[in-house]
Amino acid sequence: MNFDYNDNKRSDIKSTSTIEAIMNGERTATTRYSSDGHMDYWSKVKVGDIIEYYRGNKSVKVVVTKPFTKLNVNNFMNLPKQLDINFN
């Protein structure tokens, strides 16, 4: 969780990085992409596990509260139309 948001954050987010957002309670979930690798690790994470994220001299421990779920882009096509999601 060592990414700076720069201009890539929602307008209601005050934090400047992902670890800061976790510490401030602005980020409570994460998405992992298979293209980034490490899916074997994430698929073994269980509810109740504690994961520690680091950035420089900061760290934060989080508890897994929901099971790992593989998302499928086709599932997004069934979301309500008012969300107006564009995949192009």
Buried (B, 14 or more C-beta within 10 A) or exposed (E): BEEEBEEEBEEEBEBEBBBBBBBEEBBEEEEBEEEEEEBEEBEEEEEEEEBEBEBEEBEBEBEEEEEBEEEEEEEEEEEEEEEEEEEE
